[in-house]
Amino acid sequence: MRSVDMDDGGKHHHRRKSAAKSTRRRRSSKILYGKGIACISGNSGIGKTELLLEFAYRYHQRYKMVLWIGGDSRYIRQNYLNLWSYLEIDVGLENCPEKTRTKCFEEHEDAAVSRVCKELMRNIPYLIVVDNLENQKNWWDHKLVMDLLPRFGGETHVIISTRLPRVMNLEPLKISYLSGIEAMQLLQGNDREYLLSKIDALRAIEEKAGRLTLALAIVRAILFELPITPSRLLDTINRMPLRELTWNGRVWSSMRNNFLLQLLEVCFSIFDHADGPRSLATRMVLASACFLVFGFGTDPVVVELKASELCYFVKELVLPLAVRAFLSYSRCSAALELLRLCTDALEGADQTLVTPVKKWHDQPTCWKPIPTNAQLNPCLWQELALLRATVLETRAKLMLKGGQYDIADDLVRKALYIRTSISGEDHPTTVATREVLSRITRLLANVR
């Protein structure tokens, strides 16, 4: 909520007015964020999500719908826009009403958020649960996450869980660790007839888990669902090797409990054994694959794919994901950044194919056998180049949606050059790309 000060008085009143405006802003903030919203805070794994679930189950009948949003700063905006399917509204770019002027990408994204906000501000009771809010600002554009939510004070209520000490001006309810007795009660459940040997194993687990509610609840679920004793489970966890992982500071601060990491490894092993390729572990890796392969922002590239693997990854996942995020969810900036990083990755893979060939020709003798790896495969190089042309052309078409005609012109010309060089001037894909260039040229002429 913004206010506009229309008074243009003398300079000698500037400090007094600034102080008054600051006071009004603080009061306004308390009104905006102090009614219809609650926040709970605690360390990772302490039980914040369980508390939110308990509240949602207990009071869900008071609301038309309970809407759950993951609070990771990278995904929270997308998670918020994903509510459109439940609210029966359209946040897509392609179905926006035609305007007399072309909107920029930021306007498209703000309009999509506004449509969700408007629906949540109706006189209809919704419960919005923001689970594990990671940061007060969105990772992509550094805007306040609270700006995504409807203004408070209406029928819609908001509950936030976070590791942050404060969120805006809210004073959160802080959750403390379980006591030793409470931890043992959670591990035992309703079964109070444990043998002494089992009790000793449970106490060892409780001590290693650091009384984290998450770890204790996982252990209890495994003991309840599988035919395994506490001592055998403890031995399995202790024997589970720790992988050589690189954590950033944020993740390491919440995952420095080695016992919890080993316990999660045990869980993933169970899932993989039960479900095979469709396992939870496999699906979790696919969900974060783009960040691992391309390294957004200052994040390093974690997974380096071979050229053939990169081709498959781009065709089957990156291109469909980017186009869907752009057109169906108005995630313009994120989609375009993904395609830009994809272009860079394809260019890098192209270099790995070309460079060894040049080095081989530079050798003083030609009697050495030619390497037979995939880097010297001309068909693979051609597939990489044509795929790069497809990504460039896709970026150009999306740039038109935001009126970025100059950038679109440069991108499509690069795509046309690649297609002409490999497929020839008369190939159907080359002709189609040339038509896209002609359309962009006409738009540029109209603008200029």
C-alpha positions as CSV (number, residue, x, y, z in Angstrom):
1,M,0.0,0.0,0.0
2,R,1.4,3.4,-1.0
3,S,0.5,6.9,-0.1
4,V,1.1,10.0,-2.2
5,D,1.9,13.3,-0.4
6,M,0.4,16.1,-2.4
7,D,1.6,18.9,-0.1
8,D,4.5,20.8,-1.5
9,G,5.3,23.1,1.4
10,G,8.5,25.0,2.3
11,K,11.9,23.4,2.9
12,H,12.0,24.4,6.6
13,H,9.2,21.9,7.3
14,H,11.0,19.0,5.6
15,R,12.4,17.3,8.7
16,R,9.1,17.6,10.6
17,K,7.1,16.2,7.7
18,S,9.5,13.4,7.1
19,A,9.2,12.4,10.7
20,A,5.5,12.6,10.6
21,K,5.4,10.5,7.4
22,S,7.7,8.0,9.0
23,T,5.4,7.7,12.0
24,R,2.4,7.3,9.7
25,R,4.2,4.6,7.7
26,R,5.0,2.6,10.9
27,R,1.5,2.9,12.1
28,S,0.2,1.9,8.6
29,S,2.6,-1.1,8.6
30,K,1.2,-2.3,11.9
31,I,-2.3,-2.1,10.6
32,L,-1.4,-3.8,7.3
33,Y,0.6,-6.7,8.9
34,G,-0.9,-7.0,12.3
35,K,-4.4,-8.3,11.6
36,G,-5.4,-11.6,10.1
37,I,-1.8,-12.8,10.1
38,A,0.3,-14.9,12.4
39,C,4.0,-16.0,12.3
40,I,5.9,-18.8,14.0
41,S,9.6,-19.1,14.2
42,G,12.1,-21.8,15.0
43,N,15.2,-23.7,13.9
44,S,15.0,-26.1,11.0
45,G,13.4,-29.4,11.8
46,I,11.9,-28.2,15.1
47,G,8.3,-28.8,14.1
48,K,7.0,-25.6,12.5
49,T,5.4,-27.4,9.5
50,E,3.7,-30.0,11.8
51,L,2.2,-27.1,13.8
52,L,0.9,-25.5,10.6
53,L,-0.6,-28.8,9.5
54,E,-2.3,-29.3,12.8
55,F,-3.9,-25.9,12.7
56,A,-5.0,-26.3,9.1
57,Y,-6.6,-29.7,9.9
58,R,-8.3,-28.4,13.0
59,Y,-9.8,-25.2,11.6
60,H,-10.1,-25.9,7.9
61,Q,-13.9,-25.9,8.1
62,R,-13.8,-22.2,8.9
63,Y,-12.4,-21.5,5.4
64,K,-13.4,-22.1,1.9
65,M,-10.0,-23.4,1.1
66,V,-6.6,-23.9,2.6
67,L,-3.8,-22.7,0.2
68,W,-0.3,-24.0,1.0
69,I,2.7,-22.1,-0.4
70,G,6.3,-23.2,-0.1
71,G,8.5,-20.3,1.2
72,D,11.8,-20.9,-0.7
73,S,12.8,-17.5,-2.0
74,R,13.6,-19.0,-5.5
75,Y,10.2,-20.6,-5.9
76,I,7.8,-18.6,-3.7
77,R,6.5,-16.4,-6.6
78,Q,5.9,-19.4,-8.8
79,N,4.2,-21.2,-5.9
80,Y,2.0,-18.2,-5.4
81,L,1.0,-18.0,-9.0
82,N,0.3,-21.8,-9.0
83,L,-2.8,-20.9,-6.9
84,W,-4.6,-19.9,-10.1
85,S,-5.8,-23.4,-10.7
86,Y,-7.5,-23.5,-7.3
87,L,-8.9,-20.0,-7.5
88,E,-10.1,-20.5,-11.1
89,I,-8.4,-17.4,-12.5
90,D,-6.0,-16.9,-15.4
91,V,-2.5,-15.6,-14.8
92,G,-1.2,-16.5,-18.3
93,L,0.5,-14.0,-20.6
94,E,-1.1,-15.3,-23.8
95,N,-4.6,-14.8,-22.6
96,C,-4.2,-11.2,-21.4
97,P,-6.6,-8.7,-23.0
98,E,-5.1,-6.8,-25.9
99,K,-3.9,-3.3,-25.1
100,T,-3.0,-0.3,-27.2
101,R,0.6,-0.6,-26.2
102,T,3.0,-3.5,-25.5
103,K,3.6,-4.1,-21.8
104,C,7.1,-4.7,-20.4
105,F,7.9,-8.0,-18.7
106,E,7.7,-6.5,-15.2
107,E,4.2,-5.2,-15.9
108,H,3.1,-8.6,-17.1
109,E,4.4,-10.2,-14.0
110,D,2.8,-7.6,-11.7
111,A,-0.5,-8.0,-13.5
112,A,-0.5,-11.8,-12.9
113,V,0.3,-11.3,-9.2
114,S,-2.4,-8.7,-9.0
115,R,-5.0,-11.0,-10.3
116,V,-4.3,-13.6,-7.6
117,C,-4.2,-10.9,-5.0
118,K,-7.6,-9.5,-6.1
119,E,-9.2,-12.9,-5.8
120,L,-7.9,-13.4,-2.3
121,M,-9.1,-10.0,-1.2
122,R,-12.7,-10.8,-2.0
123,N,-15.0,-11.3,0.9
124,I,-14.3,-15.0,1.0
125,P,-12.4,-16.8,3.8
126,Y,-9.2,-18.4,2.7
127,L,-6.4,-19.7,4.8
128,I,-3.0,-19.0,3.2
129,V,-0.1,-21.0,4.7
130,V,3.4,-19.9,3.8
131,D,5.7,-22.7,5.0
132,N,9.3,-22.0,5.7
133,L,9.6,-18.5,4.5
134,E,13.3,-18.3,3.6
135,N,13.8,-14.6,3.0
136,Q,11.7,-11.4,3.2
137,K,12.7,-10.6,-0.4
138,N,12.1,-12.6,-3.6
139,W,15.3,-14.1,-4.9
140,W,14.6,-13.1,-8.5
141,D,13.7,-9.4,-8.3
142,H,14.4,-8.6,-4.6
143,K,10.9,-7.4,-4.1
144,L,9.3,-7.9,-0.7
145,V,7.5,-11.2,-0.4
146,M,4.8,-9.7,1.6
147,D,3.7,-7.7,-1.5
148,L,2.5,-11.0,-3.0
149,L,0.0,-11.5,-0.2
150,P,-3.4,-9.8,0.0
151,R,-3.8,-6.8,2.4
152,F,-4.7,-8.1,5.8
153,G,-7.8,-7.3,7.8
154,G,-10.3,-9.1,5.5
155,E,-11.7,-12.6,5.5
156,T,-8.4,-14.2,4.3
157,H,-6.0,-15.2,7.0
158,V,-2.3,-15.9,6.6
159,I,0.1,-18.1,8.7
160,I,3.8,-18.0,8.1
161,S,6.5,-20.3,9.4
162,T,10.1,-19.2,9.2
163,R,13.6,-19.5,10.6
164,L,13.9,-15.7,10.5
165,P,13.8,-13.9,13.9
166,R,11.3,-11.4,12.5
167,V,9.1,-10.9,9.4
168,M,8.3,-7.3,8.7
169,N,7.0,-5.9,12.0
170,L,5.6,-9.2,13.2
171,E,6.7,-10.6,16.6
172,P,6.7,-14.4,15.9
173,L,5.7,-17.2,18.2
174,K,9.1,-18.9,18.8
175,I,9.1,-22.7,19.1
176,S,11.6,-24.3,21.5
177,Y,13.1,-27.8,21.4
178,L,11.3,-30.8,23.0
179,S,12.3,-31.9,26.5
180,G,13.9,-35.3,26.9
181,I,10.6,-36.8,28.1
182,E,8.7,-35.3,25.2
183,A,11.2,-36.6,22.7
184,M,10.9,-40.1,24.1
185,Q,7.1,-39.9,24.0
186,L,7.3,-38.9,20.3
187,L,9.6,-41.8,19.5
188,Q,7.5,-44.4,21.4
189,G,4.1,-43.2,20.2
190,N,1.4,-45.3,21.8
191,D,3.7,-48.3,22.4
192,R,4.8,-48.0,26.0
193,E,6.0,-51.7,26.4
194,Y,9.4,-51.3,24.9
195,L,12.2,-53.6,26.2
196,L,15.1,-52.1,28.0
197,S,17.4,-52.7,25.0
198,K,14.9,-50.8,22.7
199,I,14.7,-48.0,25.2
200,D,18.5,-47.6,25.2
201,A,18.5,-47.5,21.4
202,L,15.8,-44.9,21.4
203,R,17.6,-42.7,23.8
204,A,20.8,-43.0,21.7
205,I,18.7,-41.9,18.6
206,E,17.2,-39.1,20.6
207,E,20.6,-37.8,21.7
208,K,22.1,-38.0,18.2
209,A,19.1,-36.3,16.6
210,G,19.5,-33.4,18.9
211,R,15.8,-33.6,19.8
212,L,14.9,-32.2,16.4
213,T,11.2,-32.9,15.9
214,L,11.7,-33.7,12.2
215,A,14.3,-36.4,12.8
216,L,12.4,-37.9,15.7
217,A,9.2,-38.0,13.6
218,I,11.0,-39.7,10.7
219,V,12.5,-42.3,13.0
220,R,9.0,-43.0,14.6
221,A,7.4,-43.4,11.1
222,I,10.1,-45.8,10.0
223,L,9.7,-47.9,13.1
224,F,6.0,-47.9,12.7
225,E,5.9,-48.7,9.0
226,L,8.8,-51.2,8.6
227,P,9.7,-54.4,10.5
228,I,12.9,-53.0,12.0
229,T,14.0,-52.6,15.6
230,P,15.4,-49.3,17.0
231,S,18.9,-50.8,17.5
232,R,19.0,-52.1,13.9
233,L,17.8,-48.8,12.6
234,L,20.4,-47.0,14.6
235,D,23.1,-49.3,13.3
236,T,21.9,-48.7,9.7
237,I,22.0,-44.9,10.1
238,N,25.5,-45.0,11.6
239,R,26.8,-47.1,8.7
240,M,25.2,-44.8,6.1
241,P,28.2,-42.9,4.5
242,L,28.0,-39.1,4.2
243,R,28.3,-37.9,0.7
244,E,30.8,-35.2,-0.3
245,L,28.4,-32.3,-0.7
246,T,29.0,-28.6,-1.0
247,W,26.6,-26.5,1.0
248,N,26.2,-22.8,0.9
249,G,26.1,-21.0,4.3
250,R,22.3,-20.9,4.4
251,V,21.8,-24.6,3.9
252,W,24.7,-25.7,6.0
253,S,23.5,-23.8,9.0
254,S,20.3,-25.9,9.0
255,M,21.8,-29.2,7.9
256,R,25.0,-29.5,10.0
257,N,23.5,-32.3,12.0
258,N,25.3,-35.3,10.4
259,F,22.8,-37.7,12.0
260,L,19.9,-36.0,10.2
261,L,21.8,-36.2,6.9
262,Q,22.4,-39.9,7.3
263,L,18.8,-40.4,8.3
264,L,17.6,-38.7,5.2
265,E,20.0,-40.9,3.1
266,V,18.3,-44.0,4.7
267,C,14.9,-42.6,3.7
268,F,16.0,-42.0,0.1
269,S,17.4,-45.5,0.0
270,I,14.0,-46.9,1.2
271,F,12.2,-44.8,-1.4
272,D,14.5,-45.9,-4.3
273,H,14.2,-49.5,-3.3
274,A,10.4,-49.3,-3.2
275,D,9.7,-47.1,-6.3
276,G,12.7,-47.4,-8.6
277,P,13.0,-44.7,-11.2
278,R,9.7,-43.0,-10.1
279,S,11.1,-42.6,-6.5
280,L,10.8,-39.5,-4.5
281,A,14.5,-38.9,-4.5
282,T,14.6,-39.0,-8.3
283,R,11.7,-36.6,-8.6
284,M,13.3,-34.2,-6.1
285,V,16.5,-34.1,-8.2
286,L,14.5,-33.4,-11.4
287,A,12.7,-30.5,-9.6
288,S,16.0,-28.7,-8.9
289,A,17.8,-29.8,-12.1
290,C,17.9,-26.4,-13.8
291,F,19.6,-24.8,-10.8
292,L,22.1,-27.7,-10.7
293,V,22.9,-27.7,-14.4
294,F,23.0,-23.9,-15.1
295,G,23.8,-22.2,-11.9
296,F,21.6,-19.2,-11.5
297,G,22.9,-15.9,-10.1
298,T,26.1,-16.4,-8.2
299,D,25.5,-20.2,-7.7
300,P,28.1,-22.5,-9.2
301,V,27.3,-25.2,-11.7
302,V,26.9,-28.4,-9.7
303,V,26.2,-31.0,-12.4
304,E,28.0,-31.0,-15.7
305,L,26.2,-32.9,-18.4
306,K,27.7,-34.6,-21.5
307,A,26.8,-33.0,-24.8
308,S,24.3,-35.8,-25.6
309,E,22.7,-35.5,-22.1
310,L,22.5,-31.7,-22.4
311,C,20.6,-32.0,-25.7
312,Y,18.1,-34.3,-24.2
313,F,17.8,-32.2,-21.1
314,V,17.1,-29.0,-23.0
315,K,14.6,-30.5,-25.4
316,E,12.7,-32.5,-22.9
317,L,12.7,-30.2,-19.9
318,V,14.2,-26.7,-20.3
319,L,12.3,-25.6,-23.4
320,P,8.8,-26.8,-22.3
321,L,9.4,-25.5,-18.8
322,A,10.5,-22.0,-19.9
323,V,7.7,-21.6,-22.4
324,R,5.1,-22.8,-20.0
325,A,6.4,-20.6,-17.2
326,F,6.4,-17.6,-19.5
327,L,3.0,-18.0,-21.2
328,S,1.0,-19.8,-18.5
329,Y,2.3,-18.1,-15.4
330,S,3.8,-14.8,-16.6
331,R,7.2,-15.7,-15.1
332,C,8.9,-13.7,-17.8
333,S,12.2,-12.8,-16.2
334,A,12.8,-16.3,-14.8
335,A,12.0,-18.0,-18.1
336,L,14.2,-15.7,-20.1
337,E,17.1,-16.1,-17.7
338,L,16.7,-19.9,-17.9
339,L,16.9,-19.7,-21.7
340,R,19.9,-17.4,-21.6
341,L,21.8,-19.7,-19.4
342,C,20.7,-22.6,-21.6
343,T,22.2,-20.8,-24.6
344,D,25.5,-20.3,-22.8
345,A,25.6,-24.0,-21.8
346,L,24.9,-25.1,-25.4
347,E,27.7,-22.8,-26.7
348,G,30.1,-24.2,-24.1
349,A,29.2,-27.8,-25.1
350,D,29.8,-26.8,-28.7
351,Q,33.3,-25.7,-27.8
352,T,34.0,-29.0,-26.2
353,L,33.2,-30.7,-29.5
354,V,35.2,-28.3,-31.7
355,T,38.4,-27.8,-29.6
356,P,39.7,-31.4,-29.6
357,V,39.4,-31.5,-33.4
358,K,41.6,-28.4,-33.8
359,K,44.2,-29.8,-31.3
360,W,44.3,-33.0,-33.3
361,H,45.0,-31.2,-36.6
362,D,47.8,-29.2,-34.9
363,Q,49.7,-32.4,-34.1
364,P,53.0,-32.7,-36.0
365,T,52.1,-36.2,-37.2
366,C,48.9,-37.6,-38.6
367,W,49.8,-41.2,-37.8
368,K,48.1,-41.1,-34.4
369,P,44.7,-42.7,-34.3
370,I,41.7,-40.4,-34.2
371,P,39.9,-40.4,-30.8
372,T,36.6,-42.2,-30.9
373,N,34.7,-40.3,-28.2
374,A,31.5,-38.4,-28.7
375,Q,33.3,-35.0,-28.9
376,L,34.3,-35.8,-32.5
377,N,30.8,-36.9,-33.5
378,P,29.6,-34.5,-36.3
379,C,26.0,-35.6,-35.9
380,L,26.1,-34.6,-32.3
381,W,27.7,-31.2,-33.1
382,Q,24.9,-30.6,-35.7
383,E,22.2,-31.5,-33.2
384,L,23.7,-29.1,-30.6
385,A,23.9,-26.3,-33.1
386,L,20.4,-26.7,-34.4
387,L,19.1,-26.9,-30.8
388,R,20.9,-23.7,-30.0
389,A,19.2,-22.1,-33.0
390,T,15.8,-23.3,-31.6
391,V,16.6,-21.8,-28.2
392,L,17.7,-18.5,-29.8
393,E,14.5,-18.3,-31.9
394,T,12.3,-19.1,-28.8
395,R,14.0,-16.3,-26.9
396,A,13.3,-13.9,-29.8
397,K,9.6,-14.8,-29.9
398,L,9.3,-14.3,-26.2
399,M,11.1,-11.0,-26.4
400,L,8.4,-9.7,-28.7
401,K,5.9,-10.1,-25.9
402,G,7.7,-7.5,-23.9
403,G,8.4,-5.1,-26.8
404,Q,12.1,-6.0,-26.8
405,Y,12.4,-5.8,-30.6
406,D,16.1,-4.9,-30.9
407,I,17.1,-7.9,-28.8
408,A,14.7,-10.2,-30.6
409,D,16.2,-9.1,-34.0
410,D,19.7,-9.9,-32.8
411,L,18.7,-13.3,-31.5
412,V,16.7,-14.4,-34.5
413,R,19.5,-13.4,-36.9
414,K,21.9,-15.7,-35.0
415,A,19.4,-18.5,-35.2
416,L,18.9,-17.9,-38.9
417,Y,22.7,-17.9,-39.5
418,I,23.0,-21.3,-37.8
419,R,20.0,-22.8,-39.7
420,T,21.2,-21.5,-43.0
421,S,24.8,-22.8,-42.5
422,I,23.7,-26.3,-41.5
423,S,20.3,-26.9,-43.2
424,G,20.5,-24.6,-46.2
425,E,18.4,-21.7,-47.3
426,D,15.4,-23.7,-48.6
427,H,15.0,-26.0,-45.5
428,P,11.5,-25.5,-43.9
429,T,12.9,-24.5,-40.5
430,T,15.2,-22.0,-42.2
431,V,12.3,-20.5,-44.1
432,A,10.2,-20.3,-40.9
433,T,13.0,-18.5,-39.1
434,R,13.3,-16.1,-42.0
435,E,9.6,-15.3,-41.7
436,V,10.1,-14.6,-38.0
437,L,12.9,-12.2,-38.8
438,S,10.6,-10.4,-41.4
439,R,7.9,-10.0,-38.8
440,I,10.4,-8.5,-36.3
441,T,11.8,-6.2,-39.0
442,R,8.3,-4.8,-39.7
443,L,7.7,-4.3,-35.9
444,L,11.0,-2.4,-35.6
445,A,10.1,-0.2,-38.6
446,N,6.8,0.7,-37.0
447,V,8.4,1.6,-33.7
448,R,11.1,3.7,-35.3
